[in-house]
């Protein structure tokens, strides 16, 4: 029986199940078909193709299928992943010359769930691989479920054979939920948060014209944040005031290399054989030189294949001395790289460790070390200020209270935490203060804080250096991500795509994400709907300066850092002591 191989451990959100999915007229057909695919894979609709605009529950349905199928049949080989990971797997397989191995691993699956299929547009190699995977799984009774933000016929440059196979299954869409379903969703989300809504509040929230479920969830998050901040239940008539200002959306520890040992009887035998060979070729001095050099480097533990190949030739190399010196320089570079790996604890792939002793694999090793160096590169330290105490805002404001809860809660009830700068305030200041408090409470957390423009510059640098994969892995390994100036993402294409995939991967892992921008998500120009809806799906708060009546109190509270001669009053008990004579 063939050994079962897995592509990777699935990282599923435990809350995205059929039980937590609210079914209504807009998604009833998709939900029914999905449950059928999970109950009896490969027997009804194959493939099942689900499409809808962003934020309406495609990912929820796919993960619900994975949960349900795995629970019913624990031995079922199930894989859920975005198309981006599929493309990464294919790229890595092509680089390693293991295309067939990757194809076999996918074809061993019983249930393949793939999200964001629209990104297959124009990827001919990936489409060909998926076509073969589809045919193989169909032949063995496997099930494929695909999700996209558009129907198959609207995916640009899609192979006609794939389009034909997609059309041969079941294609269903998910529409924007109507009022009643929105009410049910609001109540369900509140129940998941163990929050109590006053009568009529869920209905009031549902009356807003939301473009998708994430925006509805973001509005509900704001209601619940006010309730928790003020320790009371928001009434129905307050709901419109709280949401009224909101623009309507949508109109393995590091591996270390050990030097090979040259001791023992076998090593002595090799040395004796090498010496004999050197004597045999004395009539060709150049061969003797090459063989002597090969023996010397071999005794030091290095592979002399290059020198032995030259010695086996019919004539002397054109520049024998340059060949020997070049080999020596390559060995010296190997030593430098080995020292760097050891000193910095860089983790190299197991298959690359032998390259530390093979000068002919120097280019491969340099690439692996560069990737390991990129993966291990630390993020810039969080600035020491401003702290929460130094912010020119009311410390009891919603923005400050929720920022503290975001970093101190075991698991914040929303994602992301989105801060809008108002009245001249900079959302970066609030994010810096939050990051400082988080590190003080949990110093072991891996925190990244940067501007969106810096994120884009890093991506360009990784592209130029050919280090995109380790760059992605480094960012996707953070525990908490703080990004300010998010409006700059609207000026990019590839960077925005990378940030979208980073956002989804961190969300899937349960990592925290905080975003700062000069306006709410609905006002960010150039931001794709799929990313905008994810911003809307968290908690959006406004970061405003303190009201004038609080200015004196804030100045007193911060007189150690906000002091100037014009704002000081000196007090003496005696009036006469207050007289200051003007000196002539």
C-alpha positions as CSV (number, residue, x, y, z in Angstrom):
1,X,0.0,0.0,0.0
2,X,1.4,3.4,-1.0
3,X,2.5,5.7,1.8
4,X,0.1,8.6,2.3
5,X,1.8,11.9,1.8
6,X,0.4,15.3,2.9
7,X,1.1,18.7,1.4
8,X,0.9,20.6,4.6
9,X,-1.1,20.9,7.8
10,X,-4.4,22.7,7.1
11,X,-4.8,25.8,9.2
12,X,-8.6,26.2,9.5
13,X,-10.6,28.7,11.6
14,X,-12.5,26.6,14.1
15,X,-15.4,29.1,14.1
16,X,-16.1,28.7,10.3
17,X,-18.5,25.7,10.4
18,X,-21.9,24.9,8.9
19,X,-23.4,25.5,12.4
20,X,-22.2,29.1,12.4
21,X,-23.2,29.8,8.8
22,X,-26.5,31.7,8.5
23,X,-28.5,30.3,5.6
24,X,-31.0,32.6,3.8
25,X,-32.4,32.9,0.3
26,X,-29.2,34.5,-1.0
27,X,-27.0,31.6,-0.1
28,X,-29.4,28.6,0.3
29,X,-28.4,26.8,-2.8
30,X,-24.7,27.2,-2.2
31,X,-25.0,26.0,1.4
32,X,-27.1,22.9,0.4
33,X,-24.6,21.9,-2.4
34,X,-21.7,22.5,0.0
35,X,-23.1,20.2,2.7
36,X,-23.8,17.5,0.1
37,X,-20.2,17.7,-1.1
38,X,-19.0,17.4,2.4
39,X,-21.3,14.4,3.3
40,X,-20.6,12.4,0.1
41,X,-17.6,13.7,-1.7
42,X,-17.5,13.0,-5.5
43,X,-21.0,11.6,-5.7
44,X,-23.1,14.6,-6.8
45,X,-21.6,17.9,-8.1
46,X,-18.0,17.7,-9.3
47,X,-16.7,20.2,-9.3
48,X,-18.8,22.5,-7.2
49,X,-18.0,26.1,-8.2
50,X,-19.1,28.9,-5.8
51,X,-18.8,32.5,-6.7
52,X,-19.7,35.8,-5.2
53,X,-18.2,39.3,-4.5
54,X,-15.8,39.5,-1.6
55,X,-17.1,39.2,2.0
56,X,-20.2,37.1,1.4
57,X,-19.1,33.8,2.8
58,X,-17.2,31.8,0.2
59,X,-14.2,31.1,2.5
60,X,-16.6,30.3,5.4
61,X,-18.3,27.6,3.2
62,X,-15.0,26.1,2.0
63,X,-13.7,25.8,5.6
64,X,-17.1,24.4,6.8
65,X,-16.8,21.7,4.2
66,X,-13.3,20.8,5.4
67,X,-14.4,20.7,9.0
68,X,-17.6,18.6,8.3
69,X,-15.9,16.1,6.0
70,X,-13.0,15.5,8.3
71,X,-15.3,15.0,11.3
72,X,-17.5,12.5,9.4
73,X,-14.6,10.6,7.8
74,X,-11.4,11.1,9.8
75,X,-9.4,9.1,7.2
76,X,-10.5,11.3,4.4
77,X,-7.5,13.2,2.8
78,X,-8.7,16.8,2.7
79,X,-6.9,19.9,1.7
80,X,-8.1,23.5,1.8
81,X,-5.9,26.3,0.5
82,X,-6.0,29.5,-1.5
83,X,-4.9,29.4,-5.1
84,X,-1.8,31.5,-4.1
85,X,-0.5,28.5,-2.2
86,X,-1.2,26.2,-5.1
87,X,0.9,28.5,-7.3
88,X,3.7,28.6,-4.7
89,X,3.7,24.8,-4.6
90,X,3.9,24.6,-8.3
91,X,6.7,27.2,-8.5
92,X,8.7,25.3,-5.9
93,X,8.2,22.0,-7.6
94,X,9.3,23.4,-11.0
95,X,12.4,24.9,-9.4
96,X,13.2,21.6,-7.8
97,X,12.4,19.6,-10.9
98,X,9.6,17.7,-9.0
99,X,6.5,18.6,-11.0
100,X,5.4,15.0,-11.2
101,X,5.9,14.6,-7.5
102,X,3.6,17.6,-6.8
103,X,1.0,16.2,-9.2
104,X,1.0,12.9,-7.4
105,X,0.6,14.5,-4.0
106,X,-2.5,16.4,-5.2
107,X,-3.9,13.4,-6.9
108,X,-3.8,11.4,-3.7
109,X,-6.4,13.7,-2.1
110,X,-10.0,12.8,-1.6
111,X,-11.3,16.3,-1.2
112,X,-9.6,19.5,-2.7
113,X,-11.0,22.9,-1.6
114,X,-9.5,25.8,-3.5
115,X,-10.2,29.5,-2.8
116,X,-9.7,32.6,-5.0
117,X,-9.6,30.7,-8.3
118,X,-9.7,33.9,-10.2
119,X,-6.0,34.2,-9.7
120,X,-5.5,31.3,-12.1
121,X,-6.1,33.9,-14.9
122,X,-3.2,33.7,-17.4
123,X,-1.3,31.0,-15.4
124,X,-1.1,28.4,-18.1
125,X,1.2,26.0,-16.2
126,X,-1.0,26.1,-13.1
127,X,-4.2,25.6,-15.2
128,X,-2.6,22.6,-16.9
129,X,-1.7,21.1,-13.5
130,X,-5.2,21.7,-12.2
131,X,-6.7,20.2,-15.3
132,X,-4.7,17.0,-14.7
133,X,-5.5,17.0,-11.0
134,X,-9.2,17.4,-11.8
135,X,-9.2,14.5,-14.2
136,X,-7.3,12.3,-11.8
137,X,-9.6,13.1,-8.8
138,X,-12.7,12.6,-10.9
139,X,-11.4,9.2,-12.0
140,X,-10.9,8.1,-8.4
141,X,-14.1,9.5,-7.0
142,X,-12.5,12.6,-5.4
143,X,-14.3,15.9,-5.0
144,X,-13.2,19.4,-6.0
145,X,-14.8,22.5,-4.6
146,X,-13.7,25.9,-6.0
147,X,-14.5,29.5,-5.0
148,X,-14.0,32.7,-6.9
149,X,-15.1,36.3,-7.0
150,X,-16.6,35.8,-10.5
151,X,-18.2,32.9,-12.5
152,X,-15.8,30.8,-14.7
153,X,-16.8,32.5,-17.9
154,X,-15.6,35.8,-16.6
155,X,-12.1,34.6,-15.5
156,X,-9.7,36.0,-18.1
157,X,-7.6,33.7,-20.2
158,X,-9.0,30.5,-18.7
159,X,-8.3,27.3,-20.6
160,X,-11.3,26.1,-22.5
161,X,-10.9,22.6,-21.2
162,X,-11.0,23.9,-17.6
163,X,-14.1,26.0,-18.4
164,X,-15.8,23.0,-19.9
165,X,-15.1,20.9,-16.8
166,X,-16.3,23.7,-14.5
167,X,-19.5,23.9,-16.4
168,X,-20.0,20.2,-16.2
169,X,-20.4,20.4,-12.4
170,X,-22.6,22.8,-10.5
171,X,-22.0,26.6,-10.5
172,X,-23.8,28.5,-7.8
173,X,-23.5,32.1,-6.6
174,X,-24.0,33.8,-3.3
175,X,-25.8,37.1,-3.3
176,X,-25.9,40.0,-0.8
177,X,-28.1,38.8,2.0
178,X,-31.5,40.4,2.3
179,X,-32.8,42.2,5.4
180,X,-34.1,39.1,7.3
181,X,-30.8,37.2,6.8
182,X,-28.8,40.3,7.9
183,X,-30.9,40.4,11.1
184,X,-30.1,36.7,11.7
185,X,-26.4,37.2,11.0
186,X,-26.2,40.1,13.4
187,X,-27.8,38.1,16.2
188,X,-25.6,35.1,15.4
189,X,-22.4,37.2,15.5
190,X,-23.5,38.7,18.8
191,X,-24.2,35.2,20.3
192,X,-20.7,34.1,19.2
193,X,-19.3,37.1,21.1
194,X,-21.6,36.2,24.1
195,X,-23.0,39.7,23.9
196,X,-26.6,40.8,24.5
197,X,-28.3,43.1,22.1
198,X,-31.3,45.2,23.2
199,X,-34.6,44.5,21.4
200,X,-34.6,46.1,17.9
201,X,-30.8,46.6,17.7
202,X,-30.1,43.7,15.3
203,X,-33.0,45.0,13.1
204,X,-31.6,48.5,13.2
205,X,-28.1,47.3,12.2
206,X,-29.6,45.2,9.4
207,X,-31.5,48.2,8.0
208,X,-28.2,49.7,6.8
209,X,-27.3,49.0,3.2
210,X,-24.2,46.8,3.5
211,X,-22.3,45.6,0.5
212,X,-21.3,42.3,2.2
213,X,-21.3,40.4,5.5
214,X,-17.9,41.7,6.6
215,X,-19.2,45.3,6.6
216,X,-22.3,44.2,8.6
217,X,-19.9,42.6,11.1
218,X,-17.8,45.7,11.3
219,X,-20.9,47.8,12.2
220,X,-21.9,45.3,14.9
221,X,-18.4,45.4,16.3
222,X,-18.8,49.1,16.8
223,X,-22.1,48.6,18.7
224,X,-20.5,46.0,20.9
225,X,-17.4,48.1,21.5
226,X,-19.5,50.9,22.8
227,X,-21.5,48.5,25.0
228,X,-18.3,47.1,26.5
229,X,-16.6,50.5,26.9
230,X,-19.6,52.0,28.7
231,X,-20.8,48.9,30.5
232,X,-24.3,49.1,29.3
233,X,-26.6,47.9,26.5
234,X,-27.0,50.2,23.5
235,X,-30.7,50.9,22.7
236,X,-32.3,50.7,19.3
237,X,-32.6,54.4,18.9
238,X,-28.9,54.9,19.6
239,X,-27.9,52.5,16.8
240,X,-28.4,55.0,14.0
241,X,-26.4,57.7,15.8
242,X,-23.5,55.3,16.5
243,X,-23.4,54.1,12.9
244,X,-24.8,57.2,11.3
245,X,-21.4,58.8,10.7
246,X,-20.2,55.7,8.9
247,X,-20.2,56.1,5.2
248,X,-22.4,53.6,3.5
249,X,-20.2,51.0,1.9
250,X,-20.2,49.7,-1.5
251,X,-22.9,52.4,-3.4
252,X,13.1,22.7,13.4
253,X,15.7,24.6,15.4
254,X,18.3,26.0,13.0
255,X,20.2,23.3,11.2
256,X,23.9,23.3,11.7
257,X,26.6,21.8,9.4
258,X,29.2,19.5,10.9
259,X,32.6,19.0,9.3
260,X,33.0,15.5,8.0
261,X,35.6,13.4,9.8
262,X,38.7,12.2,8.0
263,X,39.8,9.9,10.8
264,X,39.6,6.1,10.8
265,X,40.8,3.2,8.7
266,X,38.6,4.1,5.7
267,X,40.1,7.6,5.5
268,X,43.6,6.1,5.7
269,X,42.7,3.6,2.9
270,X,41.5,6.5,0.7
271,X,44.7,8.4,1.3
272,X,46.8,5.5,0.4
273,X,44.8,4.9,-2.8
274,X,45.1,8.6,-3.7
275,X,48.8,8.6,-3.2
276,X,49.2,5.6,-5.4
277,X,47.2,7.2,-8.1
278,X,49.3,10.4,-7.9
279,X,52.5,8.3,-8.4
280,X,51.0,6.6,-11.5
281,X,50.3,9.9,-13.2
282,X,53.7,11.5,-12.6
283,X,54.4,11.3,-16.3
284,X,51.8,14.0,-16.8
285,X,52.8,16.7,-14.3
286,X,49.6,18.7,-14.8
287,X,47.6,15.6,-13.9
288,X,49.7,15.1,-10.8
289,X,49.1,18.7,-9.7
290,X,45.4,18.4,-10.1
291,X,45.4,15.0,-8.2
292,X,47.5,16.4,-5.4
293,X,45.2,19.4,-5.0
294,X,42.1,17.1,-5.1
295,X,43.7,14.9,-2.4
296,X,44.5,17.9,-0.2
297,X,41.0,19.4,-0.4
298,X,39.5,15.9,0.1
299,X,41.4,15.5,3.3
300,X,39.9,18.8,4.5
301,X,36.4,17.4,3.8
302,X,35.6,19.2,0.5
303,X,34.3,17.6,-2.7
304,X,37.0,17.8,-5.5
305,X,34.8,16.7,-8.3
306,X,35.8,19.7,-10.4
307,X,39.5,19.0,-10.1
308,X,39.1,15.3,-10.7
309,X,37.1,16.0,-13.8
310,X,39.9,18.2,-15.1
311,X,42.5,15.6,-14.3
312,X,40.6,13.0,-16.3
313,X,40.8,15.1,-19.5
314,X,43.1,14.3,-22.4
315,X,45.0,17.6,-22.3
316,X,46.0,20.1,-19.6
317,X,43.4,22.8,-18.8
318,X,44.1,26.1,-20.7
319,X,45.0,27.9,-17.4
320,X,45.8,25.3,-14.8
321,X,46.8,27.8,-12.2
322,X,43.6,29.8,-12.6
323,X,41.6,26.6,-12.1
324,X,43.4,25.7,-8.9
325,X,43.1,29.3,-7.5
326,X,39.4,29.5,-8.5
327,X,38.7,26.3,-6.6
328,X,40.5,27.7,-3.6
329,X,38.5,30.9,-3.7
330,X,35.3,28.9,-3.8
331,X,36.4,26.9,-0.8
332,X,37.1,30.1,1.1
333,X,33.7,31.4,0.3
334,X,32.1,28.1,1.5
335,X,34.0,28.6,4.8
336,X,32.6,32.2,5.1
337,X,29.1,31.0,4.5
338,X,29.4,28.1,7.0
339,X,30.7,30.6,9.6
340,X,27.7,32.8,9.0
341,X,25.3,29.9,9.3
342,X,26.9,28.9,12.5
343,X,27.2,32.4,14.0
344,X,23.6,33.4,13.3
345,X,21.9,30.1,13.6
346,X,20.5,30.2,10.1
347,X,18.2,27.3,9.2
348,X,19.1,25.7,5.9
349,X,17.1,23.1,4.1
350,X,18.3,19.6,4.9
351,X,19.2,18.9,1.2
352,X,21.4,22.0,1.1
353,X,23.7,21.1,4.1
354,X,25.9,18.9,1.9
355,X,26.6,22.0,-0.3
356,X,28.6,23.5,2.5
357,X,31.4,21.1,1.5
358,X,31.0,21.2,-2.3
359,X,32.4,24.2,-4.2
360,X,30.6,23.1,-7.3
361,X,27.3,23.9,-5.5
362,X,28.4,27.3,-4.3
363,X,25.7,29.2,-6.2
364,X,23.0,26.9,-4.7
365,X,24.4,27.5,-1.2
366,X,24.6,31.2,-1.6
367,X,21.0,31.3,-2.6
368,X,19.9,29.1,0.3
369,X,21.9,31.3,2.8
370,X,20.4,34.5,1.4
371,X,16.9,33.0,1.8
372,X,17.7,31.9,5.4
373,X,19.2,35.3,6.1
374,X,16.0,37.0,4.8
375,X,13.8,34.7,6.8
376,X,15.8,35.4,10.0
377,X,16.0,39.2,9.4
378,X,14.5,41.0,12.4
379,X,11.8,43.6,12.1
380,X,12.7,47.2,13.1
381,X,12.2,47.9,16.8
382,X,9.0,49.6,17.9
383,X,9.7,53.3,18.7
384,X,9.8,54.0,22.5
385,X,7.2,56.8,22.2
386,X,4.6,58.0,22.2
387,X,3.1,55.9,25.0
388,X,-0.6,55.9,25.8
389,X,0.1,58.5,28.5
390,X,1.7,60.8,26.0
391,X,-1.2,60.8,23.5
392,X,-3.1,64.1,23.2
393,X,-6.4,62.3,23.5
394,X,-9.0,61.4,26.2
395,X,-7.6,58.2,27.7
396,X,-11.2,56.9,28.2
397,X,-12.0,57.4,24.5
398,X,-13.2,54.5,22.4
399,X,-10.0,54.5,20.3
400,X,-7.7,54.2,23.3
401,X,-9.9,51.8,25.2
402,X,-10.2,49.4,22.2
403,X,-6.5,49.7,21.4
404,X,-5.6,48.5,24.9
405,X,-8.1,45.7,24.6
406,X,-6.8,44.8,21.2
407,X,-3.3,44.1,22.6
408,X,-4.1,42.8,26.1
409,X,-7.0,40.5,25.4
410,X,-6.2,36.8,24.9
411,X,-8.0,36.9,21.6
412,X,-9.6,40.2,20.4
413,X,-13.2,39.7,19.3
414,X,-12.6,41.5,16.0
415,X,-10.0,41.5,13.2
416,X,-8.6,43.9,12.1
417,X,-8.5,46.9,14.5
418,X,-8.8,49.8,12.1
419,X,-7.9,53.4,13.2
420,X,-9.0,56.5,11.4
421,X,-7.0,59.7,12.0
422,X,-9.2,62.8,12.7
423,X,-8.5,66.4,13.7
424,X,-4.8,66.2,12.9
425,X,-4.1,63.1,14.8
426,X,-1.8,60.4,13.3
427,X,-3.0,56.8,13.7
428,X,0.6,55.8,13.8
429,X,0.9,57.3,17.3
430,X,-1.9,55.1,18.6
431,X,-0.4,52.0,16.9
432,X,3.0,52.7,18.4
433,X,1.5,53.1,21.9
434,X,-0.4,49.9,21.5
435,X,2.7,48.0,20.3
436,X,4.7,49.3,23.3
437,X,2.0,48.1,25.7
438,X,1.8,44.7,24.0
439,X,5.5,44.1,24.2
440,X,5.6,45.1,27.8
441,X,2.8,42.6,28.5
442,X,4.1,39.8,26.2
443,X,7.7,40.4,25.4
444,X,8.0,37.2,23.4
445,X,5.5,38.3,20.7
446,X,6.9,38.8,17.2
447,X,5.7,42.3,16.3
448,X,6.0,44.1,13.0
449,X,5.2,47.8,12.8
450,X,5.7,49.7,9.6
451,X,4.1,52.1,7.1
452,X,2.3,50.6,4.0
453,X,5.0,52.4,1.8
454,X,7.7,50.6,3.8
455,X,5.9,47.3,3.2
456,X,5.9,48.0,-0.5
457,X,9.6,48.9,-0.6
458,X,10.4,45.7,1.2
459,X,8.5,43.7,-1.4
460,X,10.3,45.5,-4.2
461,X,13.6,44.7,-2.6
462,X,12.7,41.0,-2.2
463,X,11.6,40.9,-5.9
464,X,14.9,42.4,-7.0
465,X,16.9,40.0,-4.8
466,X,14.8,36.9,-5.8
467,X,13.8,36.4,-2.2
468,X,10.0,36.7,-2.4
469,X,9.3,33.3,-0.8
470,X,11.4,33.8,2.4
471,X,10.2,37.4,2.5
472,X,6.6,36.1,2.6
473,X,7.4,33.5,5.2
474,X,9.0,36.1,7.4
475,X,6.0,38.4,7.3
476,X,3.5,35.6,7.7
477,X,5.3,34.5,10.8
478,X,4.4,37.6,12.8
479,X,2.1,37.4,15.8
480,X,0.9,41.0,15.6
481,X,1.0,43.3,12.5
482,X,0.7,47.1,12.8
483,X,0.5,48.9,9.5
484,X,-0.1,52.7,9.2
485,X,-0.7,54.9,6.2
486,X,-2.8,52.1,4.6
487,X,-4.1,54.5,2.0
488,X,-0.8,54.2,0.2
489,X,-1.8,50.6,-0.8
490,X,-4.2,52.1,-3.2
491,X,-1.3,53.3,-5.3
492,X,0.0,49.8,-5.9
493,X,-1.0,46.6,-7.6
494,X,1.4,43.8,-6.7
495,X,2.0,45.2,-3.2
496,X,-1.7,45.3,-2.6
497,X,-2.1,41.7,-3.7
498,X,0.8,40.7,-1.4
499,X,-0.8,42.5,1.5
500,X,-4.2,40.9,0.8
501,X,-2.7,37.4,1.0
502,X,-0.7,38.4,4.1
503,X,-3.9,39.6,5.7
504,X,-5.7,36.4,5.0
505,X,-2.8,34.2,6.1
506,X,-2.5,36.0,9.4
507,X,-6.2,36.0,10.0
508,X,-6.3,32.2,9.3
509,X,-3.5,31.8,11.9
510,X,-5.3,33.9,14.5
511,X,-2.7,36.6,14.5
512,X,-3.6,40.2,15.4
513,X,-3.8,42.9,12.7
514,X,-4.1,46.7,13.3
515,X,-4.5,49.2,10.5
516,X,-4.1,52.9,10.5
517,X,-5.3,55.3,7.8
518,X,-6.4,58.8,7.1
519,X,-9.9,57.8,6.3
520,X,-12.4,54.9,6.7
521,X,-12.1,51.9,4.4
522,X,-14.9,53.2,2.2
523,X,-12.9,56.3,1.4
524,X,-9.6,54.7,0.5
525,X,-9.0,55.2,-3.2
526,X,-7.6,52.4,-5.3
527,X,-8.2,49.7,-2.7
528,X,-9.7,46.5,-4.1
529,X,-13.1,45.5,-2.8
530,X,-11.8,42.2,-1.4
531,X,-9.3,44.1,0.8
532,X,-11.7,46.9,1.6
533,X,-14.3,44.5,2.9
534,X,-11.8,42.8,5.2
535,X,-10.9,46.2,6.7
536,X,-14.7,46.9,7.1
537,X,-15.1,43.5,8.8
538,X,-13.1,44.5,11.9
539,X,-13.6,47.3,14.3
540,X,-13.3,50.8,12.8
541,X,-12.6,53.6,15.3
542,X,-11.8,57.3,15.0
543,X,-8.7,58.7,16.7
544,X,-9.5,62.2,17.7
545,X,-7.8,64.9,19.8
546,X,-9.2,65.6,23.3
547,X,-12.0,68.1,23.5
548,X,-11.1,71.7,24.5
549,X,-12.5,71.2,28.0
550,X,-10.0,68.4,28.6
551,X,-7.0,70.3,27.4
552,X,-6.0,71.8,30.8
553,X,-6.2,68.4,32.5
554,X,-4.1,66.8,29.8
555,X,-1.5,69.6,30.0
556,X,-1.3,69.1,33.8
557,X,-1.1,65.3,33.4
558,X,1.8,65.7,30.9
559,X,3.6,68.8,32.3
560,X,6.9,66.9,32.3
561,X,6.9,66.8,28.5
562,X,4.5,69.6,27.4
563,X,6.0,72.6,29.1
564,X,7.0,76.1,27.9
565,X,7.9,79.4,29.6
566,X,4.7,81.1,28.3
567,X,2.5,78.4,30.1
568,X,4.1,78.7,33.6
569,X,2.6,80.7,36.5
570,X,4.9,81.5,39.4
571,X,3.1,82.1,42.8
572,X,4.5,84.1,45.8
573,X,2.7,84.6,49.1
574,X,3.7,88.3,49.4
575,X,2.6,90.8,46.8
576,X,5.8,92.8,47.2
577,X,7.8,89.9,46.1
578,X,6.0,89.8,42.8
579,X,7.3,93.2,41.8
580,X,10.0,93.0,39.2
581,X,12.1,96.2,38.7
582,X,13.3,96.9,35.2
583,X,17.0,97.2,35.1
584,X,18.3,100.2,33.3
